[in-house]
Amino acid sequence: MAIKGNLCDFTLTQLLNLINLAQKTGTLVVEDSNEAAEIYFSEGRLAYAQLGEQDNSLAGILHQSNLLTASQYRGIKANVNGMSDKELGLLLVNANYFSQYDILSSLQTHFVDVLNRLFTWMEGVFRFDADITPPEDKITVRVNLENIILEGSRQLQELEQLEEEIPSFDIALKFVDRPGANVTNLKLSPEEWRVVSYVDPKNTLDQIGRATELSDLEIRQVVYSLLQAGIIEMVRPITEQGEQPPPRLPEPITKRDKEESKSLIFRIIDRIRSL
């Protein structure tokens, strides 16, 4: 029987802890408003992961890992003729293009990255189906969840701290009139340059996030670093009519809400353990 829930009530860290401790085999599907991820587990270990519509083929992952050039990637995709990932992997190893370690290491890094990205999803729904395994033609790995859970907990803690500094995505950004003296030698990351290009009092953080395709955590990290560098400041957004809309305040969490959320968590724990 499938287990369903909401990330507002049950965090990914809690889910992974249960899957790890109970050594569950199955598939966890997590969806937010923009995309979905499928995470497969085998006896409590990460086996395979797919995020959205990205190319999750072996050739695609090797290309994303910079082990294949763009031309090599296109050549393989044009000539695989329906070849499965397992068959392609064997062909590449036998032809001495890559070692087995190269392929498994790239897959493991990619799958862990997909799972780590989900820690930044603060809203969404999930579904866990026991005993559903990855497609037969896919190459799987076996990655312990302990370190992933620790990293996820660190990300959540960092996100909570950043939410205190940048509490809303309804705000906008503008360049400061007189940047600090340390700006002269400042070097920006590619993500920071992407955000800087959209700095304008008319653009809210929510709009910048959609335009740059950065996660909530990544946006907050970039904005916080730019604030600390003295390049930008936060302002209320300006509409096309030149008016400043009033800020939207979050609804207070009542004692009843907390009790219902806690009760739901315990029910989900019991359901997963009973699978």
Secondary structure as UniProt FT lines:
FT   STRAND          3..6
FT   TURN            7..9
FT   HELIX           12..22
FT   STRAND          26..31
FT   STRAND          36..42
FT   TURN            43..44
FT   STRAND          45..51
FT   TURN            52..53
FT   HELIX           58..64
FT   TURN            65..66
FT   HELIX           70..79
FT   TURN            81..82
FT   HELIX           85..94
FT   TURN            95..96
FT   HELIX           100..118
FT   TURN            119..120
FT   STRAND          125..130
FT   TURN            136..137
FT   HELIX           146..165
FT   STRAND          172..175
FT   HELIX           181..183
FT   TURN            184..185
FT   HELIX           190..196
FT   TURN            197..198
FT   TURN            201..202
FT   HELIX           205..212
FT   HELIX           216..228
FT   TURN            229..230
FT   STRAND          232..235
FT   TURN            240..241
FT   HELIX           255..274
//
